[in-house]
Amino acid sequence: MLEDYYALLGIPRSANDAAIRSSYRRLALLTHPDKNRGNPTATRRFQQVAVAYETLKDPSKRKVYD
């Protein structure tokens, strides 16, 4: 099943670049592996958040995703 990147980042589909970046930074700080040593769930979540951000920040990738 395809992950809902908008839900993962906690943003609406109409979110602009600043909202996407802000949400990514907030979640990255919370789930970063260095802050959650020994927690594989946090590491996995951090990776998912990074993929979502990389997809949604690029207009062409976002268009394909949408």
mmCIF file of the N, C-alpha and C atoms, coordinates in Angstrom:
data_MODEL
# 
_entry.id   MODEL 
# 
loop_
_atom_site.group_PDB 
_atom_site.id 
_atom_site.type_symbol 
_atom_site.label_atom_id 
_atom_site.label_alt_id 
_atom_site.label_comp_id 
_atom_site.label_asym_id 
_atom_site.label_entity_id 
_atom_site.label_seq_id 
_atom_site.pdbx_PDB_ins_code 
_atom_site.Cartn_x 
_atom_site.Cartn_y 
_atom_site.Cartn_z 
_atom_site.occupancy 
_atom_site.B_iso_or_equiv 
_atom_site.pdbx_formal_charge 
_atom_site.auth_seq_id 
_atom_site.auth_comp_id 
_atom_site.auth_asym_id 
_atom_site.auth_atom_id 
_atom_site.pdbx_PDB_model_num 
ATOM 1   N N  . MET A 1 1  ? 0.834  -1.181 0.000   1.00 0.00 ? 1  MET A N  1 
ATOM 2   C CA . MET A 1 1  ? 0.000  0.000  0.000   1.00 0.00 ? 1  MET A CA 1 
ATOM 3   C C  . MET A 1 1  ? 0.881  1.248  0.000   1.00 0.00 ? 1  MET A C  1 
ATOM 4   N N  . LEU A 1 2  ? 0.510  2.211  -0.810  1.00 0.00 ? 2  LEU A N  1 
ATOM 5   C CA . LEU A 1 2  ? 1.263  3.449  -0.911  1.00 0.00 ? 2  LEU A CA 1 
ATOM 6   C C  . LEU A 1 2  ? 0.991  4.323  0.306   1.00 0.00 ? 2  LEU A C  1 
ATOM 7   N N  . GLU A 1 3  ? 2.041  4.807  0.911   1.00 0.00 ? 3  GLU A N  1 
ATOM 8   C CA . GLU A 1 3  ? 1.940  5.677  2.087   1.00 0.00 ? 3  GLU A CA 1 
ATOM 9   C C  . GLU A 1 3  ? 1.360  7.028  1.673   1.00 0.00 ? 3  GLU A C  1 
ATOM 10  N N  . ASP A 1 4  ? 0.497  7.592  2.494   1.00 0.00 ? 4  ASP A N  1 
ATOM 11  C CA . ASP A 1 4  ? -0.034 8.932  2.243   1.00 0.00 ? 4  ASP A CA 1 
ATOM 12  C C  . ASP A 1 4  ? 0.970  9.931  2.812   1.00 0.00 ? 4  ASP A C  1 
ATOM 13  N N  . TYR A 1 5  ? 1.767  10.513 1.942   1.00 0.00 ? 5  TYR A N  1 
ATOM 14  C CA . TYR A 1 5  ? 2.826  11.411 2.377   1.00 0.00 ? 5  TYR A CA 1 
ATOM 15  C C  . TYR A 1 5  ? 2.280  12.657 3.072   1.00 0.00 ? 5  TYR A C  1 
ATOM 16  N N  . TYR A 1 6  ? 1.124  13.114 2.643   1.00 0.00 ? 6  TYR A N  1 
ATOM 17  C CA . TYR A 1 6  ? 0.533  14.288 3.280   1.00 0.00 ? 6  TYR A CA 1 
ATOM 18  C C  . TYR A 1 6  ? 0.148  13.971 4.725   1.00 0.00 ? 6  TYR A C  1 
ATOM 19  N N  . ALA A 1 7  ? -0.483 12.832 4.929   1.00 0.00 ? 7  ALA A N  1 
ATOM 20  C CA . ALA A 1 7  ? -0.866 12.421 6.285   1.00 0.00 ? 7  ALA A CA 1 
ATOM 21  C C  . ALA A 1 7  ? 0.378  12.172 7.134   1.00 0.00 ? 7  ALA A C  1 
ATOM 22  N N  . LEU A 1 8  ? 1.385  11.567 6.540   1.00 0.00 ? 8  LEU A N  1 
ATOM 23  C CA . LEU A 1 8  ? 2.627  11.281 7.253   1.00 0.00 ? 8  LEU A CA 1 
ATOM 24  C C  . LEU A 1 8  ? 3.263  12.574 7.779   1.00 0.00 ? 8  LEU A C  1 
ATOM 25  N N  . LEU A 1 9  ? 3.236  13.623 6.959   1.00 0.00 ? 9  LEU A N  1 
ATOM 26  C CA . LEU A 1 9  ? 3.805  14.904 7.370   1.00 0.00 ? 9  LEU A CA 1 
ATOM 27  C C  . LEU A 1 9  ? 2.806  15.768 8.144   1.00 0.00 ? 9  LEU A C  1 
ATOM 28  N N  . GLY A 1 10 ? 1.552  15.334 8.177   1.00 0.00 ? 10 GLY A N  1 
ATOM 29  C CA . GLY A 1 10 ? 0.537  16.080 8.913   1.00 0.00 ? 10 GLY A CA 1 
ATOM 30  C C  . GLY A 1 10 ? 0.163  17.397 8.259   1.00 0.00 ? 10 GLY A C  1 
ATOM 31  N N  . ILE A 1 11 ? 0.120  17.400 6.936   1.00 0.00 ? 11 ILE A N  1 
ATOM 32  C CA . ILE A 1 11 ? -0.191 18.622 6.190   1.00 0.00 ? 11 ILE A CA 1 
ATOM 33  C C  . ILE A 1 11 ? -1.331 18.362 5.211   1.00 0.00 ? 11 ILE A C  1 
ATOM 34  N N  . PRO A 1 12 ? -2.049 19.416 4.810   1.00 0.00 ? 12 PRO A N  1 
ATOM 35  C CA . PRO A 1 12 ? -3.100 19.235 3.806   1.00 0.00 ? 12 PRO A CA 1 
ATOM 36  C C  . PRO A 1 12 ? -2.490 19.129 2.406   1.00 0.00 ? 12 PRO A C  1 
ATOM 37  N N  . ARG A 1 13 ? -3.248 18.615 1.475   1.00 0.00 ? 13 ARG A N  1 
ATOM 38  C CA . ARG A 1 13 ? -2.773 18.495 0.093   1.00 0.00 ? 13 ARG A CA 1 
ATOM 39  C C  . ARG A 1 13 ? -2.468 19.852 -0.530  1.00 0.00 ? 13 ARG A C  1 
ATOM 40  N N  . SER A 1 14 ? -3.055 20.893 0.007   1.00 0.00 ? 14 SER A N  1 
ATOM 41  C CA . SER A 1 14 ? -2.844 22.241 -0.524  1.00 0.00 ? 14 SER A CA 1 
ATOM 42  C C  . SER A 1 14 ? -1.634 22.942 0.107   1.00 0.00 ? 14 SER A C  1 
ATOM 43  N N  . ALA A 1 15 ? -0.863 22.236 0.916   1.00 0.00 ? 15 ALA A N  1 
ATOM 44  C CA . ALA A 1 15 ? 0.271  22.839 1.630   1.00 0.00 ? 15 ALA A CA 1 
ATOM 45  C C  . ALA A 1 15 ? 1.290  23.419 0.656   1.00 0.00 ? 15 ALA A C  1 
ATOM 46  N N  . ASN A 1 16 ? 1.829  24.576 1.029   1.00 0.00 ? 16 ASN A N  1 
ATOM 47  C CA . ASN A 1 16 ? 2.862  25.195 0.201   1.00 0.00 ? 16 ASN A CA 1 
ATOM 48  C C  . ASN A 1 16 ? 4.243  24.689 0.631   1.00 0.00 ? 16 ASN A C  1 
ATOM 49  N N  . ASP A 1 17 ? 5.271  25.150 -0.074  1.00 0.00 ? 17 ASP A N  1 
ATOM 50  C CA . ASP A 1 17 ? 6.636  24.684 0.198   1.00 0.00 ? 17 ASP A CA 1 
ATOM 51  C C  . ASP A 1 17 ? 7.076  24.954 1.637   1.00 0.00 ? 17 ASP A C  1 
ATOM 52  N N  . ALA A 1 18 ? 6.714  26.114 2.160   1.00 0.00 ? 18 ALA A N  1 
ATOM 53  C CA . ALA A 1 18 ? 7.116  26.468 3.527   1.00 0.00 ? 18 ALA A CA 1 
ATOM 54  C C  . ALA A 1 18 ? 6.479  25.531 4.551   1.00 0.00 ? 18 ALA A C  1 
ATOM 55  N N  . ALA A 1 19 ? 5.220  25.178 4.351   1.00 0.00 ? 19 ALA A N  1 
ATOM 56  C CA . ALA A 1 19 ? 4.528  24.272 5.276   1.00 0.00 ? 19 ALA A CA 1 
ATOM 57  C C  . ALA A 1 19 ? 5.121  22.871 5.203   1.00 0.00 ? 19 ALA A C  1 
ATOM 58  N N  . ILE A 1 20 ? 5.470  22.433 4.005   1.00 0.00 ? 20 ILE A N  1 
ATOM 59  C CA . ILE A 1 20 ? 6.080  21.112 3.828   1.00 0.00 ? 20 ILE A CA 1 
ATOM 60  C C  . ILE A 1 20 ? 7.421  21.069 4.547   1.00 0.00 ? 20 ILE A C  1 
ATOM 61  N N  . ARG A 1 21 ? 8.235  22.087 4.324   1.00 0.00 ? 21 ARG A N  1 
ATOM 62  C CA . ARG A 1 21 ? 9.563  22.155 4.943   1.00 0.00 ? 21 ARG A CA 1 
ATOM 63  C C  . ARG A 1 21 ? 9.460  22.233 6.468   1.00 0.00 ? 21 ARG A C  1 
ATOM 64  N N  . SER A 1 22 ? 8.554  23.037 6.970   1.00 0.00 ? 22 SER A N  1 
ATOM 65  C CA . SER A 1 22 ? 8.375  23.196 8.415   1.00 0.00 ? 22 SER A CA 1 
ATOM 66  C C  . SER A 1 22 ? 7.961  21.882 9.074   1.00 0.00 ? 22 SER A C  1 
ATOM 67  N N  . SER A 1 23 ? 7.018  21.201 8.463   1.00 0.00 ? 23 SER A N  1 
ATOM 68  C CA . SER A 1 23 ? 6.556  19.925 9.010   1.00 0.00 ? 23 SER A CA 1 
ATOM 69  C C  . SER A 1 23 ? 7.676  18.885 8.974   1.00 0.00 ? 23 SER A C  1 
ATOM 70  N N  . TYR A 1 24 ? 8.419  18.865 7.875   1.00 0.00 ? 24 TYR A N  1 
ATOM 71  C CA . TYR A 1 24 ? 9.536  17.924 7.762   1.00 0.00 ? 24 TYR A CA 1 
ATOM 72  C C  . TYR A 1 24 ? 10.565 18.179 8.867   1.00 0.00 ? 24 TYR A C  1 
ATOM 73  N N  . ARG A 1 25 ? 10.942 19.411 9.046   1.00 0.00 ? 25 ARG A N  1 
ATOM 74  C CA . ARG A 1 25 ? 11.959 19.730 10.059  1.00 0.00 ? 25 ARG A CA 1 
ATOM 75  C C  . ARG A 1 25 ? 11.505 19.330 11.458  1.00 0.00 ? 25 ARG A C  1 
ATOM 76  N N  . ARG A 1 26 ? 10.240 19.606 11.762  1.00 0.00 ? 26 ARG A N  1 
ATOM 77  C CA . ARG A 1 26 ? 9.697  19.254 13.081  1.00 0.00 ? 26 ARG A CA 1 
ATOM 78  C C  . ARG A 1 26 ? 9.747  17.744 13.297  1.00 0.00 ? 26 ARG A C  1 
ATOM 79  N N  . LEU A 1 27 ? 9.284  16.990 12.294  1.00 0.00 ? 27 LEU A N  1 
ATOM 80  C CA . LEU A 1 27 ? 9.257  15.534 12.426  1.00 0.00 ? 27 LEU A CA 1 
ATOM 81  C C  . LEU A 1 27 ? 10.662 14.935 12.389  1.00 0.00 ? 27 LEU A C  1 
ATOM 82  N N  . ALA A 1 28 ? 11.541 15.524 11.600  1.00 0.00 ? 28 ALA A N  1 
ATOM 83  C CA . ALA A 1 28 ? 12.914 15.024 11.531  1.00 0.00 ? 28 ALA A CA 1 
ATOM 84  C C  . ALA A 1 28 ? 13.605 15.160 12.887  1.00 0.00 ? 28 ALA A C  1 
ATOM 85  N N  . LEU A 1 29 ? 13.369 16.265 13.567  1.00 0.00 ? 29 LEU A N  1 
ATOM 86  C CA . LEU A 1 29 ? 13.962 16.447 14.897  1.00 0.00 ? 29 LEU A CA 1 
ATOM 87  C C  . LEU A 1 29 ? 13.418 15.438 15.901  1.00 0.00 ? 29 LEU A C  1 
ATOM 88  N N  . LEU A 1 30 ? 12.139 15.136 15.795  1.00 0.00 ? 30 LEU A N  1 
ATOM 89  C CA . LEU A 1 30 ? 11.519 14.185 16.730  1.00 0.00 ? 30 LEU A CA 1 
ATOM 90  C C  . LEU A 1 30 ? 11.947 12.744 16.486  1.00 0.00 ? 30 LEU A C  1 
ATOM 91  N N  . THR A 1 31 ? 12.170 12.389 15.234  1.00 0.00 ? 31 THR A N  1 
ATOM 92  C CA . THR A 1 31 ? 12.415 10.984 14.890  1.00 0.00 ? 31 THR A CA 1 
ATOM 93  C C  . THR A 1 31 ? 13.852 10.681 14.493  1.00 0.00 ? 31 THR A C  1 
ATOM 94  N N  . HIS A 1 32 ? 14.733 11.666 14.539  1.00 0.00 ? 32 HIS A N  1 
ATOM 95  C CA . HIS A 1 32 ? 16.112 11.453 14.087  1.00 0.00 ? 32 HIS A CA 1 
ATOM 96  C C  . HIS A 1 32 ? 16.768 10.320 14.878  1.00 0.00 ? 32 HIS A C  1 
ATOM 97  N N  . PRO A 1 33 ? 17.470 9.419  14.184  1.00 0.00 ? 33 PRO A N  1 
ATOM 98  C CA . PRO A 1 33 ? 18.109 8.272  14.853  1.00 0.00 ? 33 PRO A CA 1 
ATOM 99  C C  . PRO A 1 33 ? 19.081 8.665  15.970  1.00 0.00 ? 33 PRO A C  1 
ATOM 100 N N  . ASP A 1 34 ? 19.756 9.792  15.833  1.00 0.00 ? 34 ASP A N  1 
ATOM 101 C CA . ASP A 1 34 ? 20.685 10.221 16.883  1.00 0.00 ? 34 ASP A CA 1 
ATOM 102 C C  . ASP A 1 34 ? 19.962 10.574 18.184  1.00 0.00 ? 34 ASP A C  1 
ATOM 103 N N  . LYS A 1 35 ? 18.714 10.975 18.086  1.00 0.00 ? 35 LYS A N  1 
ATOM 104 C CA . LYS A 1 35 ? 17.930 11.310 19.282  1.00 0.00 ? 35 LYS A CA 1 
ATOM 105 C C  . LYS A 1 35 ? 17.148 10.110 19.799  1.00 0.00 ? 35 LYS A C  1 
ATOM 106 N N  . ASN A 1 36 ? 17.110 9.046  19.028  1.00 0.00 ? 36 ASN A N  1 
ATOM 107 C CA . ASN A 1 36 ? 16.338 7.855  19.393  1.00 0.00 ? 36 ASN A CA 1 
ATOM 108 C C  . ASN A 1 36 ? 17.187 6.596  19.226  1.00 0.00 ? 36 ASN A C  1 
ATOM 109 N N  . ARG A 1 37 ? 18.344 6.613  19.821  1.00 0.00 ? 37 ARG A N  1 
ATOM 110 C CA . ARG A 1 37 ? 19.261 5.470  19.691  1.00 0.00 ? 37 ARG A CA 1 
ATOM 111 C C  . ARG A 1 37 ? 18.595 4.184  20.162  1.00 0.00 ? 37 ARG A C  1 
ATOM 112 N N  . GLY A 1 38 ? 18.762 3.149  19.359  1.00 0.00 ? 38 GLY A N  1 
ATOM 113 C CA . GLY A 1 38 ? 18.225 1.847  19.718  1.00 0.00 ? 38 GLY A CA 1 
ATOM 114 C C  . GLY A 1 38 ? 16.734 1.698  19.481  1.00 0.00 ? 38 GLY A C  1 
ATOM 115 N N  . ASN A 1 39 ? 16.125 2.656  18.825  1.00 0.00 ? 39 ASN A N  1 
ATOM 116 C CA . ASN A 1 39 ? 14.693 2.592  18.552  1.00 0.00 ? 39 ASN A CA 1 
ATOM 117 C C  . ASN A 1 39 ? 14.482 2.433  17.045  1.00 0.00 ? 39 ASN A C  1 
ATOM 118 N N  . PRO A 1 40 ? 14.337 1.190  16.580  1.00 0.00 ? 40 PRO A N  1 
ATOM 119 C CA . PRO A 1 40 ? 14.196 0.961  15.139  1.00 0.00 ? 40 PRO A CA 1 
ATOM 120 C C  . PRO A 1 40 ? 12.922 1.573  14.557  1.00 0.00 ? 40 PRO A C  1 
ATOM 121 N N  . THR A 1 41 ? 11.893 1.723  15.369  1.00 0.00 ? 41 THR A N  1 
ATOM 122 C CA . THR A 1 41 ? 10.657 2.333  14.887  1.00 0.00 ? 41 THR A CA 1 
ATOM 123 C C  . THR A 1 41 ? 10.888 3.798  14.527  1.00 0.00 ? 41 THR A C  1 
ATOM 124 N N  . ALA A 1 42 ? 11.620 4.508  15.366  1.00 0.00 ? 42 ALA A N  1 
ATOM 125 C CA . ALA A 1 42 ? 11.916 5.916  15.096  1.00 0.00 ? 42 ALA A CA 1 
ATOM 126 C C  . ALA A 1 42 ? 12.778 6.051  13.846  1.00 0.00 ? 42 ALA A C  1 
ATOM 127 N N  . THR A 1 43 ? 13.735 5.152  13.685  1.00 0.00 ? 43 THR A N  1 
ATOM 128 C CA . THR A 1 43 ? 14.594 5.185  12.503  1.00 0.00 ? 43 THR A CA 1 
ATOM 129 C C  . THR A 1 43 ? 13.774 4.969  11.240  1.00 0.00 ? 43 THR A C  1 
ATOM 130 N N  . ARG A 1 44 ? 12.883 4.004  11.277  1.00 0.00 ? 44 ARG A N  1 
ATOM 131 C CA . ARG A 1 44 ? 12.016 3.723  10.132  1.00 0.00 ? 44 ARG A CA 1 
ATOM 132 C C  . ARG A 1 44 ? 11.129 4.927  9.829   1.00 0.00 ? 44 ARG A C  1 
ATOM 133 N N  . ARG A 1 45 ? 10.586 5.511  10.866  1.00 0.00 ? 45 ARG A N  1 
ATOM 134 C CA . ARG A 1 45 ? 9.714  6.682  10.708  1.00 0.00 ? 45 ARG A CA 1 
ATOM 135 C C  . ARG A 1 45 ? 10.493 7.854  10.114  1.00 0.00 ? 45 ARG A C  1 
ATOM 136 N N  . PHE A 1 46 ? 11.730 8.056  10.579  1.00 0.00 ? 46 PHE A N  1 
ATOM 137 C CA . PHE A 1 46 ? 12.579 9.121  10.047  1.00 0.00 ? 46 PHE A CA 1 
ATOM 138 C C  . PHE A 1 46 ? 12.799 8.920  8.549   1.00 0.00 ? 46 PHE A C  1 
ATOM 139 N N  . GLN A 1 47 ? 13.066 7.696  8.140   1.00 0.00 ? 47 GLN A N  1 
ATOM 140 C CA . GLN A 1 47 ? 13.279 7.397  6.725   1.00 0.00 ? 47 GLN A CA 1 
ATOM 141 C C  . GLN A 1 47 ? 12.015 7.660  5.912   1.00 0.00 ? 47 GLN A C  1 
ATOM 142 N N  . GLN A 1 48 ? 10.861 7.299  6.445   1.00 0.00 ? 48 GLN A N  1 
ATOM 143 C CA . GLN A 1 48 ? 9.592  7.542  5.751   1.00 0.00 ? 48 GLN A CA 1 
ATOM 144 C C  . GLN A 1 48 ? 9.338  9.045  5.605   1.00 0.00 ? 48 GLN A C  1 
ATOM 145 N N  . VAL A 1 49 ? 9.609  9.789  6.652   1.00 0.00 ? 49 VAL A N  1 
ATOM 146 C CA . VAL A 1 49 ? 9.425  11.239 6.621   1.00 0.00 ? 49 VAL A CA 1 
ATOM 147 C C  . VAL A 1 49 ? 10.355 11.860 5.575   1.00 0.00 ? 49 VAL A C  1 
ATOM 148 N N  . ALA A 1 50 ? 11.584 11.378 5.504   1.00 0.00 ? 50 ALA A N  1 
ATOM 149 C CA . ALA A 1 50 ? 12.546 11.901 4.532   1.00 0.00 ? 50 ALA A CA 1 
ATOM 150 C C  . ALA A 1 50 ? 12.089 11.630 3.098   1.00 0.00 ? 50 ALA A C  1 
ATOM 151 N N  . VAL A 1 51 ? 11.584 10.434 2.838   1.00 0.00 ? 51 VAL A N  1 
ATOM 152 C CA . VAL A 1 51 ? 11.093 10.092 1.498   1.00 0.00 ? 51 VAL A CA 1 
ATOM 153 C C  . VAL A 1 51 ? 9.895  10.968 1.145   1.00 0.00 ? 51 VAL A C  1 
ATOM 154 N N  . ALA A 1 52 ? 8.992  11.148 2.088   1.00 0.00 ? 52 ALA A N  1 
ATOM 155 C CA . ALA A 1 52 ? 7.816  11.994 1.853   1.00 0.00 ? 52 ALA A CA 1 
ATOM 156 C C  . ALA A 1 52 ? 8.246  13.420 1.524   1.00 0.00 ? 52 ALA A C  1 
ATOM 157 N N  . TYR A 1 53 ? 9.186  13.939 2.271   1.00 0.00 ? 53 TYR A N  1 
ATOM 158 C CA . TYR A 1 53 ? 9.666  15.301 2.034   1.00 0.00 ? 53 TYR A CA 1 
ATOM 159 C C  . TYR A 1 53 ? 10.332 15.417 0.668   1.00 0.00 ? 53 TYR A C  1 
ATOM 160 N N  . GLU A 1 54 ? 11.194 14.480 0.340   1.00 0.00 ? 54 GLU A N  1 
ATOM 161 C CA . GLU A 1 54 ? 11.883 14.514 -0.952  1.00 0.00 ? 54 GLU A CA 1 
ATOM 162 C C  . GLU A 1 54 ? 10.895 14.475 -2.112  1.00 0.00 ? 54 GLU A C  1 
ATOM 163 N N  . THR A 1 55 ? 9.804  13.762 -1.933  1.00 0.00 ? 55 THR A N  1 
ATOM 164 C CA . THR A 1 55 ? 8.793  13.663 -2.986  1.00 0.00 ? 55 THR A CA 1 
ATOM 165 C C  . THR A 1 55 ? 7.975  14.944 -3.089  1.00 0.00 ? 55 THR A C  1 
ATOM 166 N N  . LEU A 1 56 ? 7.533  15.466 -1.965  1.00 0.00 ? 56 LEU A N  1 
ATOM 167 C CA . LEU A 1 56 ? 6.620  16.606 -1.989  1.00 0.00 ? 56 LEU A CA 1 
ATOM 168 C C  . LEU A 1 56 ? 7.308  17.949 -2.216  1.00 0.00 ? 56 LEU A C  1 
ATOM 169 N N  . LYS A 1 57 ? 8.598  18.047 -1.928  1.00 0.00 ? 57 LYS A N  1 
ATOM 170 C CA . LYS A 1 57 ? 9.280  19.332 -2.124  1.00 0.00 ? 57 LYS A CA 1 
ATOM 171 C C  . LYS A 1 57 ? 9.609  19.588 -3.591  1.00 0.00 ? 57 LYS A C  1 
ATOM 172 N N  . ASP A 1 58 ? 9.685  18.537 -4.390  1.00 0.00 ? 58 ASP A N  1 
ATOM 173 C CA . ASP A 1 58 ? 10.010 18.656 -5.812  1.00 0.00 ? 58 ASP A CA 1 
ATOM 174 C C  . ASP A 1 58 ? 8.704  18.728 -6.607  1.00 0.00 ? 58 ASP A C  1 
ATOM 175 N N  . PRO A 1 59 ? 8.437  19.849 -7.274  1.00 0.00 ? 59 PRO A N  1 
ATOM 176 C CA . PRO A 1 59 ? 7.161  20.004 -7.983  1.00 0.00 ? 59 PRO A CA 1 
ATOM 177 C C  . PRO A 1 59 ? 6.855  18.893 -8.993  1.00 0.00 ? 59 PRO A C  1 
ATOM 178 N N  . SER A 1 60 ? 7.854  18.414 -9.709  1.00 0.00 ? 60 SER A N  1 
ATOM 179 C CA . SER A 1 60 ? 7.585  17.359 -10.702 1.00 0.00 ? 60 SER A CA 1 
ATOM 180 C C  . SER A 1 60 ? 7.286  16.024 -10.023 1.00 0.00 ? 60 SER A C  1 
ATOM 181 N N  . LYS A 1 61 ? 8.008  15.693 -8.963  1.00 0.00 ? 61 LYS A N  1 
ATOM 182 C CA . LYS A 1 61 ? 7.735  14.454 -8.224  1.00 0.00 ? 61 LYS A CA 1 
ATOM 183 C C  . LYS A 1 61 ? 6.377  14.534 -7.534  1.00 0.00 ? 61 LYS A C  1 
ATOM 184 N N  . ARG A 1 62 ? 6.061  15.718 -7.027  1.00 0.00 ? 62 ARG A N  1 
ATOM 185 C CA . ARG A 1 62 ? 4.782  15.906 -6.343  1.00 0.00 ? 62 ARG A CA 1 
ATOM 186 C C  . ARG A 1 62 ? 3.622  15.735 -7.324  1.00 0.00 ? 62 ARG A C  1 
ATOM 187 N N  . LYS A 1 63 ? 3.783  16.252 -8.522  1.00 0.00 ? 63 LYS A N  1 
ATOM 188 C CA . LYS A 1 63 ? 2.731  16.127 -9.537  1.00 0.00 ? 63 LYS A CA 1 
ATOM 189 C C  . LYS A 1 63 ? 2.496  14.661 -9.884  1.00 0.00 ? 63 LYS A C  1 
ATOM 190 N N  . VAL A 1 64 ? 3.566  13.894 -10.040 1.00 0.00 ? 64 VAL A N  1 
ATOM 191 C CA . VAL A 1 64 ? 3.448  12.461 -10.331 1.00 0.00 ? 64 VAL A CA 1 
ATOM 192 C C  . VAL A 1 64 ? 2.796  11.749 -9.156  1.00 0.00 ? 64 VAL A C  1 
ATOM 193 N N  . TYR A 1 65 ? 3.198  12.093 -7.937  1.00 0.00 ? 65 TYR A N  1 
ATOM 194 C CA . TYR A 1 65 ? 2.635  11.463 -6.740  1.00 0.00 ? 65 TYR A CA 1 
ATOM 195 C C  . TYR A 1 65 ? 1.143  11.752 -6.615  1.00 0.00 ? 65 TYR A C  1 
ATOM 196 N N  . ASP A 1 66 ? 0.772  13.007 -6.835  1.00 0.00 ? 66 ASP A N  1 
ATOM 197 C CA . ASP A 1 66 ? -0.640 13.400 -6.707  1.00 0.00 ? 66 ASP A CA 1 
ATOM 198 C C  . ASP A 1 66 ? -1.463 12.711 -7.774  1.00 0.00 ? 66 ASP A C  1 
# 
